[in-house]
Amino acid sequence: MNRFEKHHRLAIDFGYSCFDRMVFNGYIPAFQHSACGGTIYWFLRRHRKAPPLGRAYFSKISRDYHDFVEQRASADGIDIITPDKGDRREELVEPFFQQLGARRGVAVILKAREAERIAWYFARTRRTSIERRYVDLYYFYLNDPQCGRMFLRICPYFPFNIKVWLNGHNWLACQLQRENIGFEKSDNLFTRCDNPQRLQELADAFSANDIVQRVESWLACLLPFFSDAERQNGYRHQLFMAEMEYCHNLLFHKHAALHRLFDRLLDANRSIGHPDKLAIVFGRPQFHPDTRTGRTRIKTSHQGTPVLSSMYQTTGIKQYVKHDVGLHGRGLRTESSSHQLRDLSIRKNLNNLNKLREVMDTANQRYLSVQQDVLASYVDRGQLEQLSRPSISATGRRVPGLHIDDPRLVATLNAILCFAYLVGKGLFHTRDLLGDVQRSLCNPHYTLSQLRYDLSKLRGKGLVLRVAGTQAYQVSSEGYRIAIFYLKLYQIYAPLTAAICDPVEADNSLLTHRQTKLDRLYGAVDKSLQKLATHLGMAA
């Protein structure tokens, strides 16, 4: 259980984690390379005994599939619709799912023109290769007995590439129904479950095999071009993860308490204390956010819901209150998403689904812990003095303590708190930090050995941990909280120290309304400190 859940556990009804929206690309690997003309030629000419290959032959393959879809739709009474530009497809197909009800099968077929990789014959060179072209594709919107609502997009041109959309909540709902476990589900959120523990067990059991079995079952019905024997001989579609979302959902007893809590999160993350803010506040007055350090913003969804969104390249974590009909927003969702799994050092093959679940779940839990750190406030009880004292390692080596006025310490803390080290595995190497520290210090001559020495101070206090068996490091949970505390103090008191030690007399002649908002706020802090000193009997 993360620190956020521990802190608010009395207000939480139950929580669970699962895959949410999932999009997979599917294709037959042997036919996908741009130079695979020989493989295509062998399959069609030698194996299928096809006539000489040419545009006419490939056009006939696609016409035959178009005819198959139209005949299948006519026989089963399935509508084929074409969306207009700007149509929301979820809303467009909803009436057809309502009409289908609890029955299993195809609700509607959507026909759209999109780019896809297809076999293309070049008459001049008499060769076949895989090229990207705009063609008419078919979206089969399905109600599956195991996966619930899903869609399967099939390209009618050889080699028949596919795309699959699934939702983990739909799959879980089918499993709960099969085990006769009572639940209530609003959109893609479980608002009640008679057995939350079993719900999480089922979510953790969701595997690549559950997806492959259902997709292959539908391909056998909707793509008759390949025979069963050919599929058994390796001419079958393999699935690769394209867009993946993994969410952690907390259901609160009262929606009012959750809304007040989320308002605090929105407000706290606008200012100092958030990871991406900590990466830019010190030493970078003209900094522009980039994908290396990440960015955090508050945006509004199409439903008018405020969303706290933190991004790193094409991977991100967002947090929002689920607003559904009759729910009044009792659910707080923290959701990791990735459109390019190389950001997380994970291969796209569906066999890596379990690894992806572990990485994304860890990121969600870490993000919630960070949010609690942002919300919480602490009173110094001597720990600051302890951190400033030297550390003695297990080998007897004496390492200096941490001093808040040390620029190298501030720069090192700034570097380890970049958002890139919160998502994914949360690991970093010493060389990963060198550029950030050099830029924070404005010192390109700062060396790797100096950085190792500064990191040893953090290791001596347990703020940074060496990962066993590797040369990688990880920021400890205590280290993250202490780093935020140190950087907050430095950001607030460094300008105050400058104003006290080296005041500018001309500033005193400025009218209050002519001062910047930042100057007025610092002045208010200075006055409050003077009042506090007077109250404690410390006034001069």
C-alpha positions as CSV (number, residue, x, y, z in Angstrom):
1,M,0.0,0.0,0.0
2,N,1.4,3.4,-1.0
3,R,1.7,6.3,1.4
4,F,-1.4,8.1,-0.1
5,E,-3.7,5.1,0.6
6,K,-2.2,4.6,4.1
7,H,-2.9,8.3,4.9
8,H,-6.5,8.3,3.5
9,R,-7.4,4.6,4.2
10,L,-10.3,5.5,6.5
11,A,-12.0,7.5,3.7
12,I,-11.5,4.8,1.0
13,D,-14.1,2.0,0.4
14,F,-11.9,-0.2,-1.8
15,G,-9.3,0.1,-4.5
16,Y,-8.0,-2.0,-7.4
17,S,-5.5,-1.9,-10.3
18,C,-6.0,-3.2,-13.8
19,F,-5.4,-2.6,-17.5
20,D,-7.8,-0.1,-18.9
21,R,-7.6,0.9,-22.6
22,M,-5.4,-1.4,-24.8
23,V,-4.6,-1.1,-28.5
24,F,-2.6,-3.8,-30.3
25,N,-1.3,-3.9,-33.8
26,G,-1.4,-7.3,-35.4
27,Y,0.4,-8.7,-38.5
28,I,2.1,-11.7,-39.9
29,P,5.8,-11.0,-39.4
30,A,7.0,-12.8,-42.5
31,F,5.0,-10.4,-44.7
32,Q,5.9,-7.1,-43.1
33,H,9.4,-6.2,-44.1
34,S,9.8,-3.8,-47.1
35,A,12.0,-6.4,-48.8
36,C,9.8,-9.4,-48.1
37,G,8.7,-9.7,-51.8
38,G,10.3,-13.1,-52.0
39,T,8.3,-14.4,-49.1
40,I,5.1,-13.1,-50.5
41,Y,6.0,-14.6,-53.9
42,W,6.7,-18.0,-52.4
43,F,3.5,-18.0,-50.4
44,L,1.2,-17.0,-53.2
45,R,2.9,-18.6,-56.2
46,R,4.5,-21.8,-54.8
47,H,2.1,-22.5,-51.9
48,R,-1.2,-21.1,-53.2
49,K,-0.5,-21.8,-56.9
50,A,-1.6,-18.3,-57.8
51,P,-1.3,-16.9,-61.3
52,P,1.5,-14.4,-62.1
53,L,1.5,-11.7,-59.5
54,G,0.4,-8.2,-60.5
55,R,-1.9,-5.4,-59.6
56,A,-4.9,-7.2,-61.0
57,Y,-4.3,-10.2,-58.7
58,F,-3.9,-8.2,-55.6
59,S,-7.0,-6.1,-56.5
60,K,-8.9,-9.4,-56.8
61,I,-7.9,-10.4,-53.3
62,S,-9.2,-7.2,-51.9
63,R,-12.5,-7.3,-53.9
64,D,-13.1,-10.8,-52.7
65,Y,-12.8,-9.7,-49.1
66,H,-15.0,-6.6,-49.7
67,D,-17.6,-9.0,-51.2
68,F,-17.3,-11.4,-48.2
69,V,-17.9,-8.6,-45.7
70,E,-20.9,-7.2,-47.5
71,Q,-22.4,-10.7,-47.9
72,R,-21.8,-11.6,-44.2
73,A,-23.4,-8.3,-43.1
74,S,-26.4,-8.8,-45.3
75,A,-26.9,-12.4,-44.1
76,D,-26.6,-11.5,-40.4
77,G,-28.5,-8.2,-40.6
78,I,-25.4,-6.1,-39.6
79,D,-25.2,-2.5,-40.6
80,I,-22.1,-1.1,-42.4
81,I,-21.7,2.6,-41.7
82,T,-19.2,5.3,-42.7
83,P,-18.3,7.9,-40.1
84,D,-18.1,11.6,-41.0
85,K,-15.1,13.7,-40.1
86,G,-15.2,14.7,-36.5
87,D,-17.6,12.0,-35.4
88,R,-16.9,10.4,-32.0
89,R,-16.9,6.7,-32.9
90,E,-17.9,5.6,-29.3
91,E,-21.1,7.6,-29.6
92,L,-21.7,6.5,-33.2
93,V,-21.7,2.8,-32.4
94,E,-23.4,3.0,-29.0
95,P,-27.0,2.6,-30.4
96,F,-25.9,-0.6,-32.2
97,F,-24.5,-2.0,-29.0
98,Q,-27.7,-1.1,-27.2
99,Q,-29.7,-2.9,-29.9
100,L,-27.5,-6.0,-29.7
101,G,-28.0,-6.1,-25.9
102,A,-26.5,-9.0,-24.0
103,R,-26.2,-11.1,-27.2
104,R,-22.7,-12.0,-28.4
105,G,-21.5,-11.1,-31.9
106,V,-21.0,-8.2,-34.3
107,A,-22.9,-5.1,-33.3
108,V,-22.0,-2.9,-36.3
109,I,-19.3,-2.6,-39.0
110,L,-17.6,0.7,-39.6
111,K,-15.9,1.4,-42.9
112,A,-13.2,4.1,-42.9
113,R,-10.4,5.2,-45.2
114,E,-7.0,5.1,-43.3
115,A,-3.3,4.5,-43.9
116,E,-2.1,0.9,-43.7
117,R,0.8,-1.2,-44.9
118,I,-0.2,-3.4,-47.9
119,A,1.4,-5.5,-50.6
120,W,2.1,-3.3,-53.6
121,Y,3.2,-4.5,-57.0
122,F,5.5,-2.3,-59.1
123,A,5.0,-3.1,-62.8
124,R,8.2,-1.4,-64.0
125,T,10.5,-3.4,-61.8
126,R,8.1,-6.4,-61.5
127,R,8.6,-6.6,-57.8
128,T,6.3,-6.7,-54.7
129,S,7.0,-4.9,-51.5
130,I,5.1,-3.6,-48.5
131,E,4.1,0.0,-48.8
132,R,2.0,2.5,-46.8
133,R,-1.2,3.4,-48.7
134,Y,-4.6,4.9,-47.9
135,V,-7.3,2.2,-48.2
136,D,-10.8,1.4,-47.0
137,L,-10.7,-0.6,-43.8
138,Y,-13.3,-2.4,-41.7
139,Y,-13.9,-1.9,-38.0
140,F,-15.9,-4.9,-36.5
141,Y,-17.4,-3.7,-33.2
142,L,-17.9,-6.9,-31.2
143,N,-19.5,-8.1,-28.0
144,D,-17.3,-10.9,-27.0
145,P,-18.2,-13.6,-24.3
146,Q,-14.8,-13.2,-22.6
147,C,-13.7,-9.6,-23.4
148,G,-17.0,-7.8,-23.6
149,R,-17.0,-4.8,-25.9
150,M,-14.0,-4.6,-28.3
151,F,-13.3,-3.9,-31.9
152,L,-11.2,-5.6,-34.5
153,R,-10.0,-3.6,-37.5
154,I,-9.1,-5.6,-40.6
155,C,-7.4,-4.3,-43.7
156,P,-8.9,-6.0,-46.8
157,Y,-5.7,-5.9,-48.7
158,F,-3.0,-8.5,-48.5
159,P,-1.3,-9.3,-46.0
160,F,-4.5,-8.3,-44.0
161,N,-2.9,-6.3,-41.1
162,I,-5.2,-5.9,-38.1
163,K,-5.7,-3.6,-35.1
164,V,-7.4,-4.7,-31.8
165,W,-9.0,-2.5,-29.1
166,L,-9.8,-4.0,-25.7
167,N,-10.7,-2.6,-22.3
168,G,-9.5,-4.4,-19.2
169,H,-12.7,-3.4,-17.2
170,N,-14.9,-5.1,-19.8
171,W,-12.8,-8.3,-19.5
172,L,-13.0,-8.2,-15.7
173,A,-16.8,-7.7,-15.8
174,C,-17.2,-10.9,-17.8
175,Q,-15.0,-12.8,-15.3
176,L,-17.0,-11.5,-12.3
177,Q,-20.3,-12.5,-14.0
178,R,-18.9,-16.0,-14.7
179,E,-18.1,-16.4,-11.0
180,N,-21.4,-14.9,-9.9
181,I,-19.7,-12.1,-7.9
182,G,-22.0,-9.1,-7.5
183,F,-20.7,-5.7,-8.8
184,E,-21.7,-2.4,-10.2
185,K,-19.9,-0.8,-13.1
186,S,-20.3,2.7,-14.4
187,D,-18.5,3.2,-17.7
188,N,-15.0,1.8,-17.1
189,L,-15.0,1.9,-13.3
190,F,-16.2,-0.6,-10.8
191,T,-18.2,1.4,-8.1
192,R,-19.1,-1.7,-6.0
193,C,-17.8,-5.2,-5.7
194,D,-18.8,-7.9,-3.3
195,N,-15.3,-9.4,-3.3
196,P,-12.7,-6.7,-4.0
197,Q,-9.9,-9.2,-3.2
198,R,-11.0,-11.5,-6.0
199,L,-11.4,-8.6,-8.3
200,Q,-7.7,-7.8,-7.9
201,E,-6.8,-11.4,-8.3
202,L,-8.6,-11.6,-11.6
203,A,-7.0,-8.4,-12.8
204,D,-3.6,-9.8,-11.9
205,A,-4.4,-13.0,-13.8
206,F,-5.2,-11.2,-17.0
207,S,-2.6,-12.5,-19.5
208,A,-1.5,-12.4,-23.1
209,N,-3.2,-15.8,-23.7
210,D,-6.6,-14.3,-22.8
211,I,-6.2,-11.8,-25.6
212,V,-4.7,-14.1,-28.3
213,Q,-7.4,-16.8,-27.9
214,R,-10.2,-14.3,-28.5
215,V,-8.5,-12.5,-31.4
216,E,-7.7,-15.7,-33.2
217,S,-11.3,-16.9,-32.6
218,W,-12.7,-13.8,-34.3
219,L,-10.1,-13.9,-37.2
220,A,-11.2,-17.5,-38.0
221,C,-14.7,-16.1,-38.6
222,L,-14.0,-12.7,-40.1
223,L,-10.8,-13.4,-42.1
224,P,-11.3,-16.6,-44.1
225,F,-8.3,-16.0,-46.5
226,F,-5.9,-18.0,-44.4
227,S,-6.8,-21.7,-43.7
228,D,-6.4,-23.4,-40.4
229,A,-3.5,-25.4,-41.7
230,E,-1.7,-22.2,-42.8
231,R,-2.2,-20.7,-39.4
232,Q,-0.8,-23.8,-37.8
233,N,2.3,-23.5,-40.1
234,G,3.1,-20.0,-38.8
235,Y,1.0,-17.8,-41.1
236,R,-0.9,-16.3,-38.2
237,H,-1.1,-12.8,-36.8
238,Q,1.1,-11.8,-33.9
239,L,0.0,-8.9,-31.6
240,F,2.2,-6.0,-30.5
241,M,1.3,-3.5,-27.9
242,A,0.7,0.0,-29.4
243,E,-1.2,2.0,-26.8
244,M,-1.5,0.8,-23.2
245,E,-3.1,2.2,-20.1
246,Y,-2.9,0.8,-16.6
247,C,-4.9,2.4,-13.9
248,H,-5.2,2.4,-10.1
249,N,-8.7,3.2,-8.8
250,L,-9.6,4.3,-5.3
251,L,-13.3,4.4,-4.4
252,F,-14.0,6.9,-1.6
253,H,-17.0,6.6,0.8
254,K,-18.1,10.2,0.1
255,H,-17.7,12.2,-3.1
256,A,-17.4,15.5,-1.2
257,A,-14.3,14.4,0.6
258,L,-12.6,13.2,-2.6
259,H,-13.4,16.5,-4.4
260,R,-11.9,18.5,-1.6
261,L,-8.8,16.3,-1.7
262,F,-8.4,16.6,-5.4
263,D,-8.8,20.4,-5.3
264,R,-5.8,20.4,-2.9
265,L,-3.8,18.3,-5.3
266,L,-4.6,20.6,-8.2
267,D,-3.6,23.6,-6.2
268,A,-0.4,22.1,-4.8
269,N,0.8,20.9,-8.1
270,R,0.6,24.3,-9.6
271,S,3.4,25.5,-7.4
272,I,6.7,24.3,-5.9
273,G,6.9,20.7,-4.8
274,H,6.0,18.9,-8.0
275,P,8.7,16.8,-9.7
276,D,8.9,18.8,-12.9
277,K,8.9,22.1,-11.1
278,L,11.8,20.9,-9.0
279,A,13.7,20.1,-12.2
280,I,13.5,23.7,-13.4
281,V,13.3,26.1,-10.4
282,F,17.0,26.3,-9.6
283,G,19.5,27.9,-11.9
284,R,17.2,27.8,-15.0
285,P,15.4,31.1,-15.2
286,Q,14.8,30.8,-18.9
287,F,14.1,27.1,-19.0
288,H,11.6,25.7,-21.5
289,P,10.0,22.3,-20.6
290,D,11.2,19.4,-22.8
291,T,10.8,15.6,-23.0
292,R,14.0,15.0,-21.1
293,T,12.8,16.5,-17.8
294,G,9.0,16.1,-18.4
295,R,6.2,18.5,-17.9
296,T,3.1,18.6,-15.8
297,R,-0.1,20.5,-16.6
298,I,-3.7,20.7,-15.7
299,K,-6.1,20.2,-18.5
300,T,-9.8,19.6,-19.1
301,S,-11.2,16.5,-20.7
302,H,-14.0,16.6,-23.3
303,Q,-16.4,15.8,-20.4
304,G,-15.3,18.9,-18.5
305,T,-13.3,17.0,-15.9
306,P,-10.0,18.6,-14.7
307,V,-7.1,16.2,-15.2
308,L,-3.6,16.5,-13.6
309,S,-1.3,15.2,-16.4
310,S,2.4,14.5,-16.1
311,M,4.2,13.6,-19.3
312,Y,7.6,12.1,-20.2
313,Q,8.2,11.7,-24.0
314,T,5.2,9.6,-25.1
315,T,4.7,8.1,-21.6
316,G,2.7,9.8,-18.9
317,I,0.6,9.5,-15.7
318,K,-2.7,11.3,-15.3
319,Q,-4.9,11.7,-12.3
320,Y,-8.6,12.7,-12.2
321,V,-11.9,12.1,-10.5
322,K,-14.2,9.8,-12.5
323,H,-17.4,11.6,-13.1
324,D,-20.1,9.2,-14.3
325,V,-23.9,9.2,-14.2
326,G,-25.1,8.7,-10.6
327,L,-21.6,8.3,-9.3
328,H,-21.0,11.9,-8.2
329,G,-17.3,11.4,-8.6
330,R,-16.4,8.9,-5.8
331,G,-13.5,7.4,-7.8
332,L,-10.0,8.8,-8.0
333,R,-8.1,7.3,-10.9
334,T,-4.3,7.4,-11.3
335,E,-3.4,6.1,-14.7
336,S,-0.1,5.3,-16.5
337,S,-0.2,5.3,-20.3
338,S,2.4,4.8,-23.0
339,H,2.2,5.1,-26.8
340,Q,5.8,4.0,-27.2
341,L,7.0,1.3,-24.9
342,R,10.7,1.9,-25.6
343,D,10.3,4.8,-23.2
344,L,10.0,2.1,-20.5
345,S,12.6,-0.2,-22.0
346,I,10.0,-2.8,-22.8
347,R,9.5,-4.6,-26.1
348,K,6.2,-4.3,-27.9
349,N,5.6,-8.1,-28.2
350,L,2.4,-9.1,-26.3
351,N,4.5,-11.7,-24.4
352,N,5.8,-8.8,-22.3
353,L,2.4,-7.9,-20.9
354,N,3.2,-9.0,-17.4
355,K,6.4,-7.0,-17.3
356,L,4.5,-3.9,-18.5
357,R,1.9,-4.4,-15.8
358,E,4.6,-4.5,-13.1
359,V,6.4,-1.3,-14.4
360,M,3.2,0.7,-14.8
361,D,1.7,-0.4,-11.5
362,T,5.0,0.6,-9.7
363,A,4.8,4.0,-11.5
364,N,1.2,4.5,-10.3
365,Q,2.0,3.6,-6.7
366,R,5.1,5.9,-6.8
367,Y,3.1,8.8,-8.2
368,L,0.5,8.5,-5.4
369,S,3.2,8.5,-2.8
370,V,4.7,11.6,-4.4
371,Q,1.2,13.2,-4.3
372,Q,1.0,12.5,-0.6
373,D,4.4,14.1,-0.1
374,V,3.1,17.2,-1.9
375,L,0.0,17.3,0.3
376,A,1.7,16.6,3.6
377,S,3.6,19.1,5.8
378,Y,6.1,18.2,8.5
379,V,7.6,19.7,11.6
380,D,11.4,19.5,12.2
381,R,12.2,17.3,15.2
382,G,15.9,17.3,14.9
383,Q,16.3,15.3,11.7
384,L,17.7,18.4,9.9
385,E,20.6,18.5,12.3
386,Q,21.2,14.8,12.0
387,L,21.4,15.1,8.2
388,S,24.1,17.7,8.5
389,R,26.4,15.4,10.6
390,P,28.9,13.2,8.9
391,S,28.0,9.6,8.0
392,I,30.2,6.5,8.8
393,S,29.9,3.7,6.2
394,A,30.0,0.0,7.0
395,T,33.7,0.0,6.1
396,G,34.5,2.9,8.5
397,R,34.7,5.6,5.8
398,R,33.7,9.0,7.0
399,V,31.4,10.9,4.5
400,P,30.5,14.6,5.1
401,G,26.9,15.4,6.0
402,L,24.4,17.4,3.9
403,H,24.3,21.2,4.1
404,I,21.4,23.0,2.6
405,D,23.7,25.9,1.4
406,D,25.9,23.6,-0.7
407,P,25.3,24.5,-4.4
408,R,26.5,21.1,-5.5
409,L,24.1,19.3,-3.2
410,V,21.2,21.4,-4.5
411,A,22.2,20.7,-8.1
412,T,22.4,16.9,-7.4
413,L,19.0,16.8,-5.6
414,N,17.6,18.8,-8.6
415,A,18.9,16.2,-11.0
416,I,17.7,13.0,-9.2
417,L,14.1,14.4,-9.0
418,C,13.6,14.6,-12.7
419,F,10.2,13.0,-13.7
420,A,12.1,10.5,-16.0
421,Y,13.2,8.7,-12.8
422,L,9.7,8.4,-11.4
423,V,8.1,6.6,-14.3
424,G,9.1,3.1,-15.5
425,K,11.6,1.3,-13.3
426,G,12.7,4.5,-11.5
427,L,16.4,3.8,-12.0
428,F,19.3,6.0,-13.0
429,H,23.1,5.8,-13.5
430,T,25.6,8.4,-12.3
431,R,26.4,9.4,-15.9
432,D,22.6,10.1,-16.5
433,L,22.8,13.0,-14.0
434,L,26.1,14.6,-15.0
435,G,24.6,16.9,-17.7
436,D,21.7,18.1,-15.4
437,V,24.1,18.9,-12.6
438,Q,26.5,20.8,-14.9
439,R,23.7,22.9,-16.2
440,S,22.3,23.6,-12.8
441,L,25.7,24.7,-11.6
442,C,26.5,26.5,-14.9
443,N,29.8,24.7,-14.6
444,P,30.7,22.5,-17.6
445,H,33.9,21.4,-15.8
446,Y,32.1,19.6,-13.0
447,T,33.4,16.0,-13.3
448,L,31.9,12.6,-12.9
449,S,34.2,11.9,-10.0
450,Q,32.8,14.9,-8.2
451,L,29.3,13.7,-8.9
452,R,30.1,10.3,-7.4
453,Y,31.4,12.0,-4.3
454,D,28.3,14.1,-3.9
455,L,26.1,11.0,-4.5
456,S,28.1,9.2,-1.8
457,K,26.8,11.8,0.7
458,L,23.2,11.0,-0.3
459,R,23.9,7.2,-0.1
460,G,25.4,7.7,3.4
461,K,22.0,9.0,4.6
462,G,20.0,6.3,2.8
463,L,18.5,8.9,0.4
464,V,19.8,7.1,-2.6
465,L,20.1,3.4,-2.8
466,R,22.3,1.1,-5.0
467,V,20.2,-1.5,-6.8
468,A,21.7,-4.9,-5.9
469,G,23.7,-6.5,-8.7
470,T,23.8,-3.4,-10.9
471,Q,25.5,-0.1,-11.2
472,A,22.1,1.7,-11.1
473,Y,20.7,3.8,-8.3
474,Q,17.2,4.5,-7.1
475,V,15.8,7.4,-4.9
476,S,14.4,6.0,-1.7
477,S,11.0,7.1,-0.5
478,E,12.6,9.0,2.4
479,G,15.1,10.5,0.0
480,Y,12.4,11.9,-2.2
481,R,10.7,13.6,0.8
482,I,14.0,15.0,2.1
483,A,15.0,16.3,-1.3
484,I,11.7,18.1,-1.6
485,F,12.2,19.6,1.8
486,Y,15.7,20.8,1.1
487,L,14.8,22.3,-2.2
488,K,11.8,24.1,-0.8
489,L,13.9,25.6,1.9
490,Y,16.6,26.7,-0.5
491,Q,14.1,28.2,-2.9
492,I,12.4,30.2,-0.2
493,Y,15.2,31.3,2.1
494,A,18.0,32.0,-0.5
495,P,16.2,35.1,-1.9
496,L,15.3,36.2,1.7
497,T,18.9,35.9,2.8
498,A,20.0,38.0,-0.2
499,A,17.4,40.7,0.7
500,I,18.6,40.7,4.4
501,C,22.3,40.7,3.8
502,D,22.5,42.9,0.7
503,P,19.3,45.0,0.5
504,V,18.7,47.4,-2.4
505,E,17.8,50.8,-0.8
506,A,15.9,51.9,-3.9
507,D,13.4,49.0,-3.5
508,N,12.1,50.7,-0.3
509,S,10.8,53.7,-2.3
510,L,8.7,51.5,-4.6
511,L,4.9,51.6,-3.9
512,T,3.4,48.3,-2.9
513,H,1.1,48.1,-5.9
514,R,4.1,48.7,-8.2
515,Q,5.9,45.6,-6.9
516,T,5.7,42.2,-8.6
517,K,3.5,39.6,-7.0
518,L,6.6,37.5,-6.1
519,D,8.2,40.4,-4.3
520,R,5.0,41.1,-2.3
521,L,4.8,37.4,-1.3
522,Y,8.4,37.4,-0.2
523,G,7.8,40.6,1.8
524,A,4.8,38.9,3.4
525,V,7.0,35.9,4.4
526,D,9.6,38.3,5.9
527,K,7.0,40.0,8.0
528,S,5.6,36.7,9.1
529,L,9.0,35.6,10.2
530,Q,9.5,38.8,12.2
531,K,6.1,38.2,13.9
532,L,7.1,34.6,14.7
533,A,10.4,35.7,16.1
534,T,8.6,38.2,18.3
535,H,6.2,35.5,19.5
536,L,9.1,33.2,20.4
537,G,10.9,36.0,22.2
538,M,13.7,36.1,19.6
539,A,13.2,39.6,18.2
540,A,16.1,41.9,18.2
